[in-house]
Amino acid sequence: MQKNITATIITLNEIKHIREVILNVQKICNEVIVVDSFSSDETCEIAEELGAKVIKQKYLGDGGQKAYCEQFATNEWILSIDADERLEDEAIEYIRDFDYENENFDAYSFRRKSFIGKKYIKQWYPDRVVRLYNKTKCGYNTEGEHGKVVTNNFKDLDIDMLHYSFENFGVLVSKADRFAVNLAKVRFAEGKRASWYDPFLHGFGAMFKGLIIKGGFFGGLHEWHVAFASAYNSYMKYVVMLEMAEEEK
C-alpha cells in the first residue's frame, strides 16, 4: 500500500543502484523525485522508465541538492533516501501501518546498517539519520559537507535502513583524503581552529571509539580496517586545519 509520501533521491551515475532504490521506495511512496547532477550513464532513463520524475540540476552540495528536491514534491511528507540505501521489509511494513501524520512530530529518524562490499560494519551502527519529514515544518540545511534535516522535533523509530556505503575497502581509503579535506574546510569556515595535539587526540579517539566503544575489536579484520581508516580521516582533518591556520597568518 502506497501512502502520500514523496521519495526524493539525488543521483550522479547511479546505474548500479537506481532501479533497486526506486522499486524499494515505491512500496510505500506514491511519488518519486530524482534530482540528477547530469549523469553520463543511464540513471535518468531507468528512473523515468520506472515512473520517477527526473530533474537535472548542477550539484549544489549534499544538503543543497536535497533541499532543492523539496520544491518538486506534491506531498507534504518526504522520504529522503540515497541511491545506495534501502528500507528493510520490516521498515516498509512499519511505515505502512504508522500514523505519522497524527503524531506531534515534524520528522522521524531511522537506524542504518552500513556495508562495505558484503561486510556489515558493526561499529557504524546505529548511525541514525532523519529521513522522513514534513517539508512544511522543516527541511535540509544547505551548508556543510553532509546534509541533514534541521529540526529538534523528531522521533527515533526502531526501524532500519541498509546502507551500501562503499564497494570495497579500497574505495573507502581513496575517499578518506577528500572527506578529510572537505570537512576541514567546512569546520575552518565555521571558525573552528585546531591545536597541535588535535590530530593525535582525535585520530586515536576515532580508533578507540570504533574498536572499543562501538564493539569493533572482536568483529573481524574488516572492523580493524574501518577503525584505522576512521583514525586516519580524523587525523588528516586536523592536519589540514592546522595548515589552513598557518596560511592565514
C-alpha positions in Angstrom: 0.0 0.0 0.0 1.4 3.4 -1.0 1.0 6.4 1.2 1.0 10.2 0.5 4.8 10.3 0.7 7.3 11.7 -1.8 10.6 9.9 -2.1 13.4 12.1 -3.1 16.7 10.8 -4.5 19.8 12.7 -5.6 21.9 10.9 -8.2 25.1 11.0 -10.3 25.9 7.9 -12.3 23.9 5.6 -10.0 23.1 2.9 -12.6 24.1 0.2 -10.1 21.6 1.4 -7.5 18.8 3.4 -9.2 16.5 0.6 -10.2 16.6 -1.2 -6.8 16.1 2.0 -4.7 13.1 3.2 -6.8 11.4 -0.2 -6.6 12.1 -0.2 -2.9 10.5 3.1 -2.1 7.6 2.6 -4.4 6.3 0.0 -2.0 5.2 2.9 0.3 5.6 6.2 -1.7 3.1 7.3 -4.3 5.7 9.8 -5.8 9.4 9.5 -6.6 11.5 12.6 -7.5 15.0 12.1 -8.8 17.3 15.2 -9.0 20.3 14.2 -11.1 23.6 16.0 -11.5 23.9 15.3 -15.2 24.8 11.6 -15.1 26.7 10.2 -18.1 25.2 6.7 -17.7 21.6 5.5 -18.0 20.5 6.6 -14.5 17.9 9.1 -15.7 16.5 6.8 -18.4 15.9 4.0 -15.9 14.4 6.3 -13.3 11.9 7.7 -15.9 11.1 4.2 -17.1 10.1 3.3 -13.5 7.8 6.3 -13.3 10.0 8.7 -11.4 10.1 12.4 -12.2 13.6 13.4 -13.2 15.0 16.9 -12.8 18.5 17.9 -13.9 20.4 20.2 -11.6 24.1 21.0 -11.2 25.4 19.7 -7.9 24.7 22.1 -5.0 26.3 20.0 -2.3 24.7 17.2 -0.4 22.3 19.4 1.7 21.7 21.9 -1.1 20.8 19.2 -3.6 18.4 17.5 -1.2 16.8 20.8 -0.2 16.4 21.6 -3.9 14.3 18.4 -4.3 11.7 19.6 -1.8 10.1 22.1 -4.1 9.1 19.4 -6.6 7.3 17.2 -4.0 3.5 17.3 -4.2 3.1 15.7 -0.8 3.9 17.4 2.5 5.8 14.3 3.8 9.1 13.5 2.2 11.2 10.3 2.4 14.7 11.4 1.5 16.8 8.4 0.6 20.2 8.0 -1.0 20.7 5.8 -4.0 22.8 3.4 -2.1 20.2 2.9 0.7 17.2 0.5 1.0 14.4 0.2 3.5 14.2 -3.2 5.1 11.0 -5.1 4.8 10.2 -4.5 8.4 10.7 -0.8 8.0 8.3 -0.7 5.0 5.6 -2.6 7.0 6.1 -0.2 9.9 5.7 2.9 7.8 2.6 1.4 6.1 0.9 1.0 9.4 2.4 4.0 11.2 0.0 7.0 11.7 2.9 9.5 11.4 0.7 12.4 10.4 -1.3 12.4 13.6 1.7 12.4 15.9 3.2 15.7 17.1 6.5 15.3 15.4 7.9 17.0 12.3 10.3 14.3 11.4 11.4 10.7 12.1 14.9 9.1 12.2 15.9 5.6 11.1 18.9 3.5 12.0 21.3 2.5 9.3 23.1 -0.8 8.8 26.1 0.0 6.7 28.1 -2.3 4.5 31.4 -2.2 2.7 31.0 -4.7 -0.1 29.2 -7.6 1.6 30.8 -6.9 5.0 28.5 -5.5 7.7 30.2 -2.7 9.7 29.2 -3.1 13.3 31.0 0.0 14.6 29.0 2.3 12.3 25.6 1.1 13.7 23.1 2.6 14.5 24.2 5.8 12.6 20.8 7.4 13.0 19.6 9.8 10.2 16.4 11.8 9.9 14.8 10.8 6.6 11.0 11.1 6.9 9.9 14.6 7.5 7.2 17.2 6.8 8.6 19.8 4.4 6.2 22.5 5.7 7.8 22.2 9.1 11.5 21.5 8.4 14.0 20.7 5.7 17.6 20.2 4.7 20.4 22.5 5.5 22.2 23.9 2.5 25.7 24.2 4.0 28.4 21.7 5.1 29.8 18.6 3.6 26.9 16.4 4.6 23.3 17.5 4.6 20.8 16.9 7.4 17.2 17.7 8.2 17.3 20.7 10.6 14.7 20.1 13.4 14.6 19.4 17.1 11.1 18.0 16.9 11.8 14.5 15.7 11.2 10.9 16.9 13.6 8.0 16.7 11.9 5.0 15.1 13.1 1.4 15.8 13.4 0.6 12.1 16.5 0.0 9.9 17.8 1.1 6.5 20.5 -0.8 4.7 23.4 1.4 3.5 25.7 0.0 0.8 28.3 2.8 1.5 31.4 1.6 -0.3 32.0 -1.1 -2.9 35.3 -2.2 -1.2 37.9 -1.0 1.3 40.0 0.5 -1.5 37.2 2.9 -2.3 36.8 3.8 1.4 40.5 4.6 1.7 40.7 6.5 -1.6 37.8 8.8 -0.4 39.3 9.4 3.1 41.5 12.2 2.0 38.8 14.0 0.1 36.4 13.7 3.1 39.1 15.0 5.5 39.9 18.0 3.3 36.3 18.9 2.7 35.3 18.6 6.3 38.4 20.6 7.4 37.4 23.4 5.1 33.8 23.4 6.4 35.0 23.5 10.1 37.6 26.2 9.3 34.9 28.4 7.6 32.7 27.9 10.7 35.5 29.5 12.8 36.9 26.3 14.3 40.6 26.1 14.9 42.9 23.2 15.7 45.6 22.8 18.3 48.9 21.0 17.6 47.7 17.9 19.6 44.3 17.6 17.9 45.4 15.3 15.0 46.8 12.8 17.6 43.9 13.2 20.1 41.1 12.9 17.6 42.8 10.2 15.5 43.3 8.0 18.5 39.8 8.8 19.7 38.2 7.7 16.4 40.1 4.4 16.5 39.2 3.8 20.2 35.6 4.6 19.6 35.3 2.2 16.7 37.2 -0.7 18.3 36.2 -0.4 21.9 33.1 1.7 22.4 31.3 0.5 19.3 32.5 -3.1 19.6 34.6 -3.5 16.5 37.5 -5.1 18.4 36.2 -8.6 18.1 34.2 -8.1 14.9 36.9 -9.3 12.5 39.7 -7.9 10.5 37.4 -5.7 8.4 36.4 -3.8 11.6 40.0 -3.0 12.2 40.4 -1.7 8.7 37.5 0.6 9.2 38.8 1.8 12.6 42.2 2.7 11.1 40.6 4.4 8.1 38.4 6.5 10.6 41.5 7.3 12.6 43.4 8.5 9.5 40.4 10.6 8.4 40.2 12.3 11.8 43.9 12.8 11.9 44.2 14.4 8.5 41.2 16.6 9.1 43.0 18.4 11.9 46.3 18.4 10.0 44.6 20.3 7.2 43.0 22.7 9.6 46.5 23.4 11.1 47.9 24.1 7.6 45.0 26.5 6.8 45.7 28.4 10.0 49.4 28.7 9.1 48.4 30.0 5.6 46.1 32.5 7.2 48.9 34.2 9.2 
